Amino acid sequence: EYRDQLANNKTILARLQEFRDANSEGPLGGRHNYEKFFWVLLQVCILPRCTMSMLDAIYCGEFIKMLHKLQLPTVNLLVLFHQITTFAPRWLAFTTECEAQRVGRFLAIIIEMLLRWRMSQN
């Protein structure tokens, strides 16, 4: 089963790299569309999963890291962080204490990545 998972992982990473190479000029075109893309990504994929368990929150953070490392044209960490900080008060108001802790862990991974990026620029 582990070998099957590794093979599947390699296949998916290869498909993402093909997508990146095929859309190197940015398929969404424009900041407004990137913001829409990230809001949908957060609302549909990331936020529901990162509130389920602490492992899911870590998985979501690592997923964002992987998208950033692949340098996909649609992934911009600053836009993502802007979306999170802009809409966080709205959706955090309706979470339990445990869910808020999980979201906090997800945010810690994103902030750590941004801080490392900032330090490397200095």
N, CA, C and O of each residue as an XYZ file, in Angstrom:
488
protein
N       0.826     -1.188      0.000
C       0.000      0.000      0.000
C       0.878      1.263      0.000
O       0.559      2.253     -0.659
N       1.985      1.209      0.748
C       2.876      2.360      0.803
C       3.465      2.661     -0.568
O       3.576      3.824     -0.956
N       3.846      1.612     -1.307
C       4.388      1.824     -2.652
C       3.334      2.419     -3.581
O       3.645      3.259     -4.425
N       2.095      1.981     -3.424
C       1.013      2.552     -4.230
C       0.833      4.037     -3.923
O       0.609      4.840     -4.829
N       0.931      4.398     -2.640
C       0.806      5.797     -2.254
C       1.947      6.642     -2.827
O       1.726      7.757     -3.300
N       3.164      6.103     -2.782
C       4.302      6.824     -3.357
C       4.145      7.017     -4.857
O       4.436      8.090     -5.385
N       3.682      5.969     -5.548
C       3.466      6.071     -6.992
C       2.388      7.111     -7.295
O       2.531      7.899     -8.230
N       1.312      7.117     -6.510
C       0.239      8.090     -6.701
C       0.755      9.505     -6.442
O       0.411     10.435     -7.172
N       1.573      9.669     -5.410
C       2.154     10.970     -5.094
C       2.998     11.486     -6.255
O       2.888     12.651     -6.634
N       3.832     10.629     -6.815
C       4.667     11.032     -7.945
C       3.818     11.416     -9.151
O       4.135     12.377     -9.852
N       2.751     10.677     -9.394
C       1.858     10.967    -10.515
C       1.199     12.333    -10.351
O       1.133     13.116    -11.299
N       0.715     12.610     -9.156
C       0.045     13.890     -8.909
C       1.026     15.050     -9.013
O       0.704     16.083     -9.599
N       2.224     14.888     -8.449
C       3.228     15.956     -8.562
C       3.612     16.204    -10.016
O       3.819     17.349    -10.418
N       3.706     15.140    -10.803
C       4.019     15.299    -12.228
C       2.894     16.045    -12.941
O       3.157     16.895    -13.791
N       1.648     15.736    -12.601
C       0.505     16.433    -13.225
C       0.492     17.906    -12.848
O       0.201     18.760    -13.685
N       0.806     18.209    -11.590
C       0.860     19.612    -11.172
C       1.977     20.363    -11.885
O       1.804     21.523    -12.260
N       3.111     19.715    -12.074
C       4.208     20.363    -12.788
C       3.857     20.561    -14.258
O       4.243     21.569    -14.850
N       3.134     19.618    -14.857
C       2.670     19.803    -16.238
C       1.719     20.991    -16.321
O       1.791     21.792    -17.253
N       0.829     21.097    -15.339
C      -0.106     22.220    -15.296
C       0.654     23.532    -15.176
O       0.334     24.510    -15.851
N       1.665     23.547    -14.310
C       2.479     24.757    -14.129
C       3.155     25.147    -15.433
O       3.131     26.317    -15.816
N       3.755     24.188    -16.116
C       4.461     24.484    -17.357
C       3.505     24.913    -18.468
O       3.839     25.778    -19.278
N       2.321     24.311    -18.505
C       1.348     24.651    -19.549
C       0.726     26.021    -19.317
O       0.297     26.678    -20.266
N       0.675     26.456    -18.064
C       0.033     27.723    -17.724
C       1.018     28.697    -17.103
O       0.689     29.388    -16.139
N       2.208     28.754    -17.644
C       3.260     29.576    -17.051
C       2.938     31.063    -17.072
O       3.517     31.821    -16.294
N       2.050     31.493    -17.921
C       1.708     32.915    -17.990
C       0.545     33.274    -17.078
O       0.117     34.427    -17.048
N       0.036     32.313    -16.345
C      -1.053     32.604    -15.421
C      -2.402     32.491    -16.093
O      -2.800     33.404    -16.816
N      -3.117     31.402    -15.879
C      -4.381     31.188    -16.557
C      -5.506     32.082    -16.064
O      -6.510     32.236    -16.759
N      -5.366     32.680    -14.876
C      -6.462     33.468    -14.331
C      -6.437     34.906    -14.786
O      -7.491     35.521    -14.950
N      -5.263     35.453    -14.993
C      -5.138     36.805    -15.515
C      -5.736     37.875    -14.643
O      -6.945     38.098    -14.691
N      -4.940     38.535    -13.856
C      -5.409     39.671    -13.064
C      -5.558     39.354    -11.587
O      -5.893     38.234    -11.202
N      -5.302     40.369    -10.771
C      -5.348     40.202     -9.315
C      -6.733     39.837     -8.824
O      -6.868     39.013     -7.920
N      -7.753     40.429     -9.395
C      -9.118     40.155     -8.946
C      -9.441     38.678     -9.088
O     -10.053     38.093     -8.194
N      -9.044     38.069    -10.187
C      -9.315     36.652    -10.395
C      -8.501     35.776     -9.448
O      -8.979     34.726     -9.019
N      -7.273     36.194     -9.115
C      -6.476     35.445     -8.146
C      -7.158     35.471     -6.782
O      -7.203     34.455     -6.087
N      -7.686     36.631     -6.399
C      -8.371     36.729     -5.119
C      -9.606     35.835     -5.096
O      -9.884     35.185     -4.088
N     -10.345     35.800     -6.201
C     -11.499     34.894     -6.282
C     -11.057     33.437     -6.168
O     -11.679     32.643     -5.462
N      -9.972     33.093     -6.873
C      -9.458     31.732     -6.836
C      -9.101     31.330     -5.409
O      -9.460     30.242     -4.960
N      -8.394     32.208     -4.694
C      -7.982     31.870     -3.341
C      -9.156     31.828     -2.378
O      -9.175     31.003     -1.464
N     -10.128     32.699     -2.567
C     -11.287     32.657     -1.691
C     -12.038     31.337     -1.881
O     -12.465     30.724     -0.903
N     -12.201     30.897     -3.120
C     -12.858     29.613     -3.370
C     -12.015     28.472     -2.815
O     -12.554     27.547     -2.206
N     -10.688     28.524     -3.018
C      -9.802     27.497     -2.477
C      -9.931     27.422     -0.961
O     -10.033     26.330     -0.400
N      -9.927     28.556     -0.304
C     -10.063     28.569      1.151
C     -11.429     28.082      1.597
O     -11.534     27.252      2.500
N     -12.471     28.595      0.969
C     -13.830     28.313      1.394
C     -14.234     26.867      1.145
O     -14.932     26.270      1.964
N     -13.808     26.307      0.039
C     -14.263     24.970     -0.344
C     -13.294     23.879      0.100
O     -13.724     22.799      0.507
N     -11.996     24.146      0.027
C     -11.008     23.086      0.283
C     -10.322     23.200      1.634
O     -10.320     22.245      2.411
N      -9.748     24.341      1.918
C      -8.851     24.468      3.061
C      -9.600     24.608      4.392
O      -9.388     23.807      5.302
N     -10.461     25.604      4.516
C     -11.087     25.880      5.812
C     -11.941     24.732      6.339
O     -11.855     24.426      7.529
N     -12.756     24.085      5.521
C     -13.514     22.949      6.080
C     -12.610     21.838      6.596
O     -12.895     21.229      7.627
N     -11.529     21.576      5.886
C     -10.668     20.483      6.308
C      -9.799     20.855      7.500
O      -9.584     20.028      8.386
N      -9.294     22.090      7.539
C      -8.369     22.427      8.622
C      -9.069     22.532      9.969
O      -8.386     22.617     10.991
N     -10.387     22.531     10.020
C     -11.097     22.554     11.299
C     -11.460     21.157     11.796
O     -11.959     21.016     12.913
N     -11.221     20.136     10.999
C     -11.620     18.778     11.393
C     -10.738     18.194     12.485
O     -11.253     17.659     13.467
N      -9.445     18.283     12.340
C      -8.511     17.766     13.344
C      -7.203     18.529     13.220
O      -6.980     19.250     12.248
N      -6.340     18.361     14.219
C      -5.051     19.039     14.188
C      -4.198     18.500     13.039
O      -3.474     19.262     12.398
N      -4.276     17.207     12.776
C      -3.527     16.636     11.650
C      -4.013     17.198     10.320
O      -3.216     17.429      9.411
N      -5.319     17.417     10.208
C      -5.849     18.012      8.979
C      -5.374     19.456      8.828
O      -5.093     19.903      7.716
N      -5.285     20.179      9.931
C      -4.786     21.557      9.876
C      -3.336     21.577      9.396
O      -2.954     22.408      8.572
N      -2.535     20.646      9.926
C      -1.137     20.558      9.491
C      -1.077     20.157      8.026
O      -0.264     20.684      7.267
N      -1.942     19.220      7.625
C      -1.985     18.798      6.219
C      -2.295     19.981      5.311
O      -1.662     20.146      4.269
N      -3.263     20.801      5.699
C      -3.627     21.962      4.879
C      -2.461     22.937      4.754
O      -2.209     23.479      3.678
N      -1.755     23.155      5.852
C      -0.587     24.027      5.803
C       0.497     23.458      4.905
O       1.113     24.191      4.132
N       0.733     22.164      5.001
C       1.740     21.524      4.152
C       1.294     21.519      2.689
O       2.127     21.594      1.786
N      -0.004     21.432      2.456
C      -0.536     21.494      1.088
C      -0.240     22.858      0.465
O       0.172     22.943     -0.692
N      -0.452     23.915      1.234
C      -0.150     25.260      0.743
C       1.351     25.389      0.477
O       1.752     25.984     -0.524
N       2.186     24.833      1.371
C       3.639     24.855      1.158
C       4.001     24.159     -0.147
O       4.827     24.650     -0.916
N       3.376     23.008     -0.388
C       3.677     22.255     -1.605
C       3.283     23.053     -2.849
O       4.027     23.091     -3.828
N       2.107     23.690     -2.805
C       1.696     24.509     -3.946
C       2.673     25.645     -4.189
O       2.965     25.988     -5.335
N       3.177     26.229     -3.107
C       4.141     27.321     -3.238
C       5.470     26.814     -3.801
O       6.066     27.463     -4.660
N       5.932     25.665     -3.325
C       7.199     25.107     -3.805
C       7.138     24.744     -5.282
O       8.138     24.837     -5.993
N       5.952     24.327     -5.742
C       5.802     23.988     -7.158
C       5.781     25.235     -8.044
O       5.872     25.129     -9.267
N       5.663     26.403     -7.435
C       5.635     27.676     -8.150
C       4.541     27.706     -9.211
O       4.772     28.104    -10.353
N       3.355     27.281     -8.813
C       2.216     27.357     -9.726
C       1.873     28.819     -9.959
O       1.961     29.628     -9.036
N       1.485     29.170    -11.175
C       1.212     30.583    -11.462
C       0.017     31.132    -10.694
O      -0.097     32.347    -10.529
N      -0.874     30.267    -10.221
C      -2.050     30.739     -9.500
C      -1.820     30.851     -8.005
O      -2.714     31.295     -7.285
N      -0.647     30.462     -7.514
C      -0.383     30.476     -6.077
C       0.480     31.679     -5.719
O       1.640     31.773     -6.118
N      -0.104     32.581     -4.969
C       0.596     33.756     -4.483
C       0.335     33.825     -2.986
O      -0.794     34.072     -2.563
N       1.367     33.608     -2.185
C       1.204     33.555     -0.735
C       0.681     34.860     -0.155
O      -0.088     34.852      0.806
N       1.093     35.970     -0.730
C       0.629     37.246     -0.190
C      -0.867     37.435     -0.408
O      -1.566     37.941      0.469
N      -1.354     37.033     -1.565
C      -2.801     37.117     -1.816
C      -3.543     36.162     -0.888
O      -4.589     36.509     -0.339
N      -3.001     34.961     -0.714
C      -3.618     33.992      0.186
C      -3.670     34.537      1.612
O      -4.710     34.475      2.266
N      -2.554     35.066      2.087
C      -2.522     35.599      3.442
C      -3.475     36.785      3.584
O      -4.128     36.943      4.616
N      -3.550     37.607      2.555
C      -4.500     38.725      2.576
C      -5.933     38.218      2.690
O      -6.724     38.751      3.467
N      -6.263     37.194      1.921
C      -7.615     36.627      1.987
C      -7.911     36.081      3.377
O      -8.997     36.294      3.916
N      -6.940     35.377      3.957
C      -7.141     34.798      5.287
C      -7.359     35.890      6.325
O      -8.305     35.822      7.110
N      -6.490     36.898      6.334
C      -6.597     37.943      7.350
C      -7.811     38.841      7.142
O      -8.354     39.375      8.108
N      -8.238     39.012      5.909
C      -9.414     39.836      5.645
C     -10.701     39.158      6.115
O     -11.582     39.804      6.680
N     -10.797     37.867      5.878
C     -12.036     37.172      6.172
C     -11.997     36.349      7.459
O     -13.006     35.748      7.829
N     -10.857     36.309      8.146
C     -10.739     35.504      9.370
C     -11.759     35.890     10.446
O     -12.378     35.000     11.029
N     -11.953     37.157     10.727
C     -12.926     37.483     11.786
C     -14.334     36.968     11.477
O     -15.071     36.596     12.390
N     -14.702     36.946     10.222
C     -16.050     36.484      9.848
C     -16.240     35.014     10.134
O     -17.248     34.624     10.723
N     -15.285     34.184      9.725
C     -15.497     32.747      9.905
C     -14.995     32.232     11.232
O     -15.446     31.176     11.676
N     -14.080     32.925     11.889
C     -13.641     32.478     13.218
C     -14.706     32.724     14.277
O     -14.712     32.058     15.313
N     -15.597     33.660     14.035
C     -16.665     33.939     14.990
C     -17.614     32.750     15.146
O     -18.318     32.646     16.151
N     -17.636     31.867     14.171
C     -18.572     30.749     14.194
C     -17.880     29.406     14.408
O     -18.429     28.365     14.045
N     -16.689     29.415     14.991
C     -15.977     28.170     15.255
C     -15.943     27.903     16.756
O     -16.057     28.817     17.573
N     -15.784     26.635     17.092
C     -15.611     26.283     18.493
C     -14.174     26.579     18.904
O     -13.339     26.934     18.072
N     -13.897     26.430     20.194
C     -12.546     26.679     20.667
C     -11.554     25.704     20.041
O     -10.449     26.096     19.666
N     -11.938     24.449     19.929
C     -11.050     23.439     19.329
C     -10.807     23.731     17.854
O      -9.681     23.605     17.374
N     -11.853     24.118     17.133
C     -11.688     24.458     15.716
C     -10.790     25.678     15.549
O      -9.972     25.731     14.632
N     -10.943     26.651     16.431
C     -10.099     27.848     16.358
C      -8.634     27.493     16.612
O      -7.747     28.072     15.986
N      -8.366     26.553     17.520
C      -6.995     26.113     17.755
C      -6.426     25.452     16.501
O      -5.258     25.649     16.164
N      -7.241     24.682     15.825
C      -6.781     24.014     14.602
C      -6.493     25.024     13.500
O      -5.492     24.917     12.792
N      -7.372     25.995     13.362
C      -7.133     27.051     12.374
C      -5.874     27.825     12.747
O      -5.104     28.221     11.872
N      -5.664     28.039     14.033
C      -4.452     28.713     14.487
C      -3.192     27.943     14.107
O      -2.180     28.544     13.748
N      -3.249     26.640     14.184
C      -2.090     25.824     13.778
C      -1.836     25.975     12.287
O      -0.689     26.105     11.858
N      -2.905     25.958     11.498
C      -2.783     26.167     10.050
C      -2.158     27.529      9.772
O      -1.247     27.639      8.951
N      -2.643     28.565     10.453
C      -2.114     29.916     10.251
C      -0.657     30.012     10.689
O       0.127     30.739     10.078
N      -0.289     29.288     11.737
C       1.101     29.302     12.196
C       2.037     28.764     11.119
O       3.144     29.274     10.946
N       1.600     27.742     10.398
C       2.419     27.195      9.313
C       2.574     28.224      8.196
O       3.668     28.396      7.659
N       1.495     28.903      7.850
C       1.542     29.908      6.786
C       2.431     31.082      7.209
O       3.249     31.559      6.422
N       2.270     31.546      8.452
C       3.062     32.685      8.937
C       4.540     32.311      9.021
O       5.409     33.123      8.700
N       4.821     31.092      9.447
C       6.217     30.636      9.499
C       6.844     30.669      8.104
O       7.996     31.070      7.941
N       6.081     30.246      7.112
C       6.571     30.263      5.739
C       6.820     31.700      5.272
O       7.831     31.971      4.624
N       5.915     32.613      5.592
C       6.089     34.008      5.211
C       7.298     34.627      5.908
O       8.034     35.403      5.299
N       7.505     34.288      7.182
C       8.654     34.832      7.905
C       9.969     34.319      7.340
O      10.934     35.074      7.223
N      10.010     33.028      6.988
C      11.230     32.496      6.370
C      11.500     33.176      5.045
O      12.650     33.463      4.712
N      10.449     33.436      4.288
C      10.574     34.107      2.998
C      11.111     35.519      3.204
O      11.989     35.968      2.467
N      10.586     36.213      4.201
C      11.023     37.586      4.484
C      12.480     37.610      4.929
O      13.246     38.470      4.495
N      12.867     36.676      5.787
C      14.248     36.631      6.278
C      15.225     36.302      5.149
O      16.349     36.804      5.146
N      14.824     35.485      4.212
C      15.714     35.138      3.102
C      15.905     36.323      2.158
O      16.922     36.400      1.470
N      14.952     37.239      2.114
C      15.089     38.431      1.268
C      16.057     39.436      1.875
O      16.698     40.208      1.161
N      16.158     39.416      3.216
C      17.093     40.338      3.886
C      18.477     39.806      3.692
O      19.441     40.407      4.165
